[in-house]
Amino acid sequence: MDDLFPPFAPEPDEPKSVEPKSRRFKPVPVRLIIPNMITLMAVCLGLTAVRFGFEGKFEPAVIAIVAAAVLDGVDGRVARLLKGTSRFGAELDSLADFVNFGCAPALILYSFVLHNLKQLGWIVALIFAIAMALRLARFNVMLDDPNRPEWKKDFFVGMPAPAGALTVMLPLYLHFLGFEMSPGLAPVALIYMLVIALLVISTVPTFSGKTVGKRVPREYVLPIFVVTVAAFGLLISFPFEILALMSLGYLCAIPIGANQYRRKLKAEAALNPSLPSDEAPAA
């Protein structure tokens, strides 16, 4: 990954001198700035979601988190498209994910229902945020593994940050759909949040889909367009119904992804008996 800071370095062939000399800096290419601007926009959305949560405006808070998740999926692809990837951008993206998918959902859910449990609710909110930080740190470390097989790129270790944030807000989706979230149900929301936090930091393989769809057969292009438009229309027309169904569907798909990972791992172990059979997914 290219370093962001070489454009700021002095000219390489400057002669050394005893007296300090003013350094000359090169302009920064716009292609390096655009992806980081998208990331910063996502951070603004995450912080705005926290503000909405404190004000009791939970619907716009959820929408802001969803929009931040969309931008999180866009910034990296824009960086690769513009050849503007950088170590600076990767670190900024991790910090943004911690704010948007760790701190913001925890604070919103605490303001929504967990405050009824006082200190216990706050402790679980802290656990969720810290679990997200640990998951992001582990993800960054595992990116540096050059020996991971190609098939392991289809799997994450544990629940990814955006999925964890969107899934943990299921109590809010149900509330918007008419299911009353009374203070008596606060322990249920607390246990649910704790389960999601454990899934985030677990080593359970979850499907990533990174290598799916790199090449699409020509006859599938138009149907994909139609399905995409239909899905977008449903999300706009019935946002919380779709988000609730997606959350439940994702949770139900976790055992399927884990089973598929184990099957591929056993197949690889059969071809290469020297490999450890309990090796975790790569990222």
matplotlib code that plots the C-alpha trace (Angstrom):
import matplotlib.pyplot as plt

x = [0.0, 1.4, 2.4, 0.4, 3.3, 6.1, 4.5, 5.4, 9.0, 11.8, 13.4, 15.7, 18.9, 19.2, 22.8, 23.5, 24.4, 25.2, 22.5, 18.9, 17.2, 13.6, 12.1, 10.1, 7.0, 5.2, 1.5, -0.7, -2.6, -6.4, -6.8, -5.3, -7.7, -11.0, -11.2, -10.3, -12.9, -15.5, -14.2, -14.5, -18.1, -18.9, -17.4, -19.6, -22.6, -21.6, -21.2, -24.5, -26.2, -24.9, -26.4, -29.7, -29.7, -29.1, -32.0, -34.3, -34.5, -33.8, -35.1, -32.6, -29.9, -30.4, -30.5, -27.2, -25.6, -26.9, -25.6, -22.2, -22.1, -22.8, -19.9, -17.7, -18.3, -17.6, -14.4, -12.1, -13.4, -13.0, -9.4, -8.6, -10.3, -8.4, -5.2, -5.3, -4.8, -2.5, -1.5, -2.9, -6.3, -6.3, -5.7, -8.3, -10.8, -10.2, -10.8, -13.9, -15.2, -14.7, -16.6, -19.4, -19.9, -18.6, -19.2, -22.3, -24.5, -23.5, -24.5, -27.7, -28.9, -27.9, -30.0, -32.8, -33.3, -30.1, -30.2, -33.1, -30.5, -28.3, -24.7, -25.2, -26.5, -23.6, -21.1, -22.6, -22.5, -18.8, -18.2, -19.7, -17.6, -14.4, -15.2, -15.5, -12.1, -10.5, -12.1, -10.8, -7.3, -7.3, -8.5, -5.7, -3.1, -4.4, -4.3, -0.5, -0.6, 0.9, 0.3, -3.4, -5.1, -7.4, -10.5, -10.1, -10.8, -14.4, -14.5, -14.1, -13.0, -16.1, -18.8, -17.5, -17.9, -20.7, -22.7, -22.3, -23.5, -26.5, -27.4, -27.2, -29.8, -32.5, -34.4, -34.7, -36.0, -38.6, -39.6, -40.1, -42.3, -44.7, -43.2, -43.2, -39.7, -40.8, -38.3, -39.1, -37.5, -34.3, -32.6, -33.5, -31.9, -28.8, -28.4, -28.8, -26.2, -23.8, -24.3, -23.5, -20.4, -19.2, -19.8, -17.8, -14.7, -15.2, -13.3, -16.5, -16.0, -18.6, -19.1, -17.6, -18.3, -15.2, -14.4, -18.0, -19.1, -15.7, -16.9, -20.6, -21.9, -23.4, -26.9, -27.0, -26.3, -29.9, -31.5, -28.9, -29.9, -33.6, -32.9, -30.7, -33.4, -36.1, -34.0, -33.2, -36.9, -37.9, -35.2, -36.5, -40.2, -39.9, -36.5, -37.0, -38.8, -35.9, -33.3, -35.0, -35.2, -31.6, -30.4, -32.3, -31.2, -27.6, -27.7, -29.3, -26.6, -23.7, -23.9, -24.1, -21.0, -19.1, -20.0, -18.9, -15.6, -15.0, -15.7, -13.2, -10.7, -11.0, -10.7, -7.5, -6.2, -6.8, -4.7, -2.0, -1.8, 1.0, -1.4, -3.0, -6.7, -7.9, -6.4, -8.7, -10.0, -7.7, -9.4]
y = [0.0, 3.4, 5.8, 9.0, 11.1, 10.9, 13.9, 15.9, 14.8, 17.1, 16.8, 13.6, 15.2, 18.2, 18.8, 18.6, 21.9, 23.0, 25.7, 24.6, 24.9, 25.4, 22.2, 22.1, 20.0, 18.5, 19.0, 16.1, 14.4, 14.8, 11.0, 10.6, 13.2, 12.0, 8.6, 10.2, 12.9, 10.1, 8.5, 11.8, 12.3, 8.9, 10.0, 13.1, 10.9, 8.6, 11.6, 13.1, 9.8, 10.1, 13.6, 12.4, 9.6, 11.9, 14.1, 11.1, 11.2, 7.5, 7.2, 9.7, 8.3, 4.8, 6.3, 8.2, 4.9, 3.1, 6.0, 5.8, 2.0, 2.8, 5.3, 2.8, 0.3, 3.0, 4.7, 1.7, 0.9, 4.6, 4.5, 1.4, 2.8, 6.0, 4.3, 6.4, 3.8, 4.8, 3.7, 7.0, 6.2, 2.7, 4.0, 6.7, 4.1, 2.0, 5.0, 5.9, 2.4, 2.5, 5.7, 4.8, 1.1, 0.8, 4.1, 5.4, 2.2, 1.6, 5.2, 5.2, 1.9, 3.1, 6.3, 4.2, 1.4, 0.4, 3.4, 1.7, -0.7, 2.1, 0.9, -2.6, -1.1, 1.2, -1.6, -3.6, -0.6, -0.2, -3.9, -3.6, -0.5, -2.2, -5.4, -3.4, -1.8, -5.2, -6.6, -3.8, -4.1, -7.8, -7.2, -4.7, -7.2, -10.1, -8.0, -8.2, -12.0, -12.6, -16.4, -16.6, -18.8, -17.1, -18.9, -17.5, -14.0, -15.1, -15.1, -12.8, -13.7, -13.0, -10.5, -7.5, -4.1, -2.7, -5.9, -5.8, -2.2, -2.7, -6.0, -4.8, -2.1, -4.7, -3.6, -0.2, -1.6, -3.6, -0.6, 1.5, -1.4, -1.1, -3.5, -1.6, -1.6, -1.1, -0.8, -4.4, -5.6, -3.8, -7.0, -8.7, -5.9, -6.1, -9.8, -9.4, -6.6, -8.8, -11.7, -9.4, -8.1, -11.7, -12.5, -9.5, -10.6, -14.4, -16.5, -17.7, -17.6, -15.3, -15.0, -11.8, -12.1, -10.2, -12.5, -13.0, -11.2, -10.1, -11.5, -11.6, -13.7, -11.4, -12.9, -12.0, -8.3, -7.1, -9.3, -8.0, -4.4, -5.3, -7.0, -4.1, -1.5, -3.6, -4.0, -0.3, 0.6, -1.8, -0.3, 3.2, 2.3, -0.1, 0.8, -0.7, -3.8, -4.5, -3.7, -6.1, -8.9, -8.4, -8.5, -11.7, -13.2, -12.4, -14.0, -17.1, -17.3, -17.3, -21.1, -21.7, -19.6, -21.3, -24.8, -23.8, -22.6, -25.9, -27.8, -25.8, -26.1, -29.9, -30.0, -27.9, -30.1, -33.2, -31.7, -30.4, -32.7, -30.5, -27.6, -27.2, -28.2, -25.5, -22.5, -19.4, -17.4, -14.8, -11.5]
z = [0.0, -1.0, 1.7, 1.8, 3.1, 0.4, -1.5, 1.6, 1.8, 0.7, -2.7, -2.6, -4.0, -1.6, -0.6, 3.1, 4.8, 8.3, 8.4, 8.4, 5.1, 4.3, 2.9, -0.3, -0.4, -3.4, -3.9, -2.8, -5.6, -5.5, -5.9, -2.4, -0.8, -2.2, -0.4, 2.9, 2.4, 2.0, 5.2, 7.1, 5.8, 7.3, 10.7, 10.6, 10.0, 13.0, 15.3, 14.1, 14.9, 18.5, 18.7, 17.4, 19.9, 22.8, 21.6, 21.4, 17.6, 17.0, 13.5, 12.0, 14.2, 12.6, 9.1, 9.8, 10.9, 7.7, 5.6, 7.3, 6.6, 2.9, 2.8, 4.6, 1.7, -0.9, 0.4, -0.1, -3.5, -4.6, -3.3, -5.3, -8.4, -8.2, -7.1, -4.0, -1.3, 1.5, 5.0, 6.3, 4.7, 6.1, 9.7, 9.2, 8.0, 11.1, 13.4, 11.5, 11.9, 15.6, 15.9, 13.5, 14.3, 17.9, 19.8, 18.0, 18.2, 21.8, 22.8, 20.8, 22.3, 25.8, 25.2, 23.8, 26.3, 28.2, 30.5, 32.3, 33.6, 34.8, 35.5, 34.0, 30.8, 30.5, 31.2, 28.3, 26.0, 26.9, 26.2, 22.7, 21.9, 23.1, 21.3, 18.1, 18.7, 19.3, 16.2, 14.1, 15.5, 14.8, 11.2, 10.6, 11.9, 9.8, 6.6, 6.7, 6.3, 2.8, 2.8, 3.1, 0.5, -2.0, -0.8, 2.7, 1.3, 1.2, 5.0, 7.9, 11.5, 13.5, 12.5, 10.6, 12.0, 9.8, 10.1, 13.9, 14.1, 11.8, 13.5, 17.0, 16.3, 15.7, 18.9, 17.4, 14.1, 15.9, 18.0, 14.8, 13.4, 16.4, 18.9, 22.2, 23.8, 27.4, 30.3, 31.2, 28.0, 28.6, 29.9, 26.6, 24.6, 27.0, 26.4, 22.7, 22.6, 24.6, 22.1, 19.2, 21.0, 21.5, 17.8, 16.8, 18.7, 18.1, 15.6, 14.0, 10.2, 8.5, 4.8, 3.3, -0.4, -1.4, -4.3, -5.5, -8.6, -10.0, -13.3, -14.1, -17.1, -19.7, -19.5, -15.8, -16.2, -16.8, -14.1, -11.7, -12.6, -12.0, -8.7, -7.5, -8.4, -6.7, -3.5, -3.4, -3.9, -1.1, 1.2, 0.5, 0.9, 3.8, 5.5, 8.9, 7.7, 5.3, 8.0, 10.5, 7.9, 6.9, 10.5, 11.2, 7.9, 8.6, 12.0, 10.5, 7.8, 10.3, 10.9, 7.1, 6.5, 9.3, 8.0, 4.4, 5.8, 7.7, 4.5, 2.5, 5.3, 5.4, 1.6, 1.8, 4.6, 2.5, -0.3, 2.1, 5.1, 6.6, 7.1, 10.6, 10.5, 13.0, 11.2, 11.4, 8.5, 7.1, 7.7]

ax = plt.figure().add_subplot(projection="3d")
ax.plot(x, y, z, "-o")
ax.set_aspect("equal")
plt.show()
